[in-house]
Amino acid sequence: MVADTSSPPSNSPTAPSMDHARAILQTTFGYADFRGKQAEVIERVLRGANTLALMPTGAGKSLCYQLPALVRPGTAIVISPLIALMHDQIRSAKALGIRAASMNSADMDNAATAQALREGQLDLLYVAPERANTSGFRALLEKSHIALFAIDEAHCVSEWGHDFRTDYRDLRSLLDEFGSVPRLALTATADKATRADVLNQLGLPEDGLIVAGFDRPNIRYTITARDGGTRQIIEYVTRSTGAGIVYAGSRKGCEQLAEKLASTGRRVGVYHAGLPADQRAAVQAEFVASEDMVMVATIAFGMGIDKPDVRFVAHAALPKSIEAYYQETGRAGRDGDPAEAQLFWSASDFARARQWLQGVDEERQGAERSRLNALAGLLEASTCRRNILLRHFAEEPQEPCGNCDICLEPPKVIDVTELAQKLLSAVYRTGQSFGIGYIEKVLQGREDERIQQRGHENLSVFGILKSEEAPLLRSVMRAAMAHEMLVTTEYGGLALGPAARAVLKGERVVSIAEPPPKKGRARASATPNPTGDPLFEALRARRAALAKANGIPAYIIFHDSVLRAMAAEKPASLAEMAGLPGVGAKKLETYGEEFCEVVRARAV
């Protein structure tokens, strides 16, 4: 007999209530109230309404389907893109006492999981979209009671998203087959075009869109022009504390950078798609469990990481778009503690990106070019970077953030139109085939054999660069590359781009932020944890010992924020500990006495 997959209507006496939801929030998750838009999303799910929730990383997206799964009758089917992500989330759910499992190619107990689903013994079942679209899985669902469908990383549905996957788009027929089951799509990253596409592809109503805001105020954004090869990134990682991710542009680049970072004494891992699957899984597990490891990776790493205590994300190469940058940097500071996002870029990054554009399908080139230009605007900004990010996602911040490099050290904006004209003229008059080093020599009037062989010492642009302009030339060149005043030839030389004409005719002003003087800069630790507090350190030591004994990451037991609350409140009994944020019934039962013992031992 096919189980009834429908849920009670919202006006039914048996309809799930928000009062019930709030009670479970307290007893299971250990929180007195919802955050941000969580209550609005959960209320819609409980009454059976289809919803798309746009919530920044760290805003508690998983709670929006985990809690309804405990309130609504049946099992929540969670469609997730990566096996590693599923396993991390299952581990966290089980620590809360939630019955969770997955069915995928890496699991050895799929038959038992299927039986548990049919018998109603699961609260959450995680599957990849590839499995969800099979006829066998649909047949299994027909024999089960389904509470809701949660489509995580929903931007993968849209061809306008930066992680498009065809298997996500194919989910629509499954959702329609079980049309009475509410569907909840969740993502942290989607611009207007992507949002509209997700709503359309998953059959969600426009009034079902809930935007929780994109601001991550705990992340400090810093963007720096790259020079000196890998020196800057090595210096940055050396002075940074805690676990971090460094994104490199290629597999070879990952391995080379990781080797150099390891030579500084940091604990370093490497992750890219060219490594064997078991090696990737092992280094990922090591990173998730660590508190100070640095992972050097391509963009193949990250979506499957459920690690809240990443203290910094650094880009050693240009991200694909603002959407990609937002999602990748959003892997820092998910616990709400201070974190950093540092990006190093150069004009060559834009040269490669624009060459890549030439291979994109013609109908997508306009949109991709717009995204690249938007990214250039962020990198070349002279006003609050966070506000530029938020406006890209259709928000209207009213004040500068006070927590980006521009706000903390406001640059002087200077007009470099005349210098840009000199640069463009030199590129044009030398034949649009030389690199910046050669152009620089021509503008500075430095004769060498190559210049004399070509007669370029006789050009009108030879030696026209003023001494005070010379330090600005590379910055102007980066701006010209970023905004298509200059492009690269197939042989790596510079040529005039589509935006050059307006600059040369004086119809467009070119401004840049004045480059800061080169200097070393000390930086305070990115963590607000108390220093020199014996009780806090003892609590961390107990957490580390429990994590090692149970083979789980430390944050699964308690986040740093919970340990800080313990150190401040000093709960000596389970009753006192039960009132702390983040201490639910299951964790209180499992770990409470261990930490009360530490507090009592340190009591004065």
HUZI-V932308 format. One record per pair of residues at least 24 apart in sequence whose C-alpha atoms are under 6 Angstrom apart, sorted by sequence separation. I is the first residue (numbers start at 0). GAP is how many residues later the second one is. If there is no record, write none. Layout:
i gap
I GAP
I GAP
//
This chain:
i gap
98 24
99 24
100 24
101 24
102 24
308 24
571 24
99 25
101 25
267 25
269 25
271 25
117 26
266 26
267 26
268 26
269 26
270 26
271 26
307 26
308 26
267 27
269 27
307 27
311 27
313 27
317 27
571 27
271 28
310 28
311 28
312 28
313 28
314 28
315 28
571 28
311 29
313 29
314 29
569 29
15 30
171 30
153 31
317 31
535 31
153 32
534 32
147 33
149 33
152 33
153 33
160 33
147 34
148 34
149 34
150 34
151 34
152 34
159 34
147 35
149 35
425 35
157 36
9 37
129 37
128 38
257 38
128 39
157 39
157 40
253 42
253 43
74 47
77 47
78 47
80 47
74 48
75 48
76 48
77 48
78 48
79 48
242 48
74 49
78 49
241 49
242 49
244 49
246 49
247 49
78 50
241 50
242 50
243 50
244 50
245 50
246 50
247 50
320 50
242 51
246 51
320 51
321 53
68 54
320 54
434 58
433 59
434 59
432 60
433 60
432 61
431 62
431 63
243 66
242 67
243 67
245 67
242 68
243 68
244 68
245 68
246 68
247 68
248 68
241 69
243 69
245 69
246 69
247 69
73 71
74 71
75 71
73 72
74 72
75 72
76 72
77 72
78 72
79 72
73 73
75 73
78 73
72 74
71 75
420 83
416 92
416 93
415 94
415 95
414 96
413 97
413 98
412 99
412 100
411 101
412 101
410 102
411 102
375 106
225 118
222 119
224 119
225 119
217 120
218 120
219 120
220 120
221 120
222 120
223 120
224 120
225 120
218 121
219 121
224 121
56 131
346 131
381 131
49 132
51 132
55 132
349 132
48 133
49 133
50 133
51 133
52 133
53 133
54 133
47 134
49 134
51 134
53 134
346 134
350 137
1 140
2 140
4 140
1 141
2 141
4 141
2 142
49 154
51 156
50 157
51 157
52 157
53 157
54 157
53 158
55 158
5 174
5 175
36 175
221 182
219 183
220 183
221 183
219 184
338 187
337 188
337 189
190 202
87 218
84 219
83 220
84 220
81 222
288 264
56 273
57 276
91 464
96 489
95 490
30 550
29 551
30 551
29 552
29 553
29 554
28 555
27 556
26 557
27 557
26 558
//
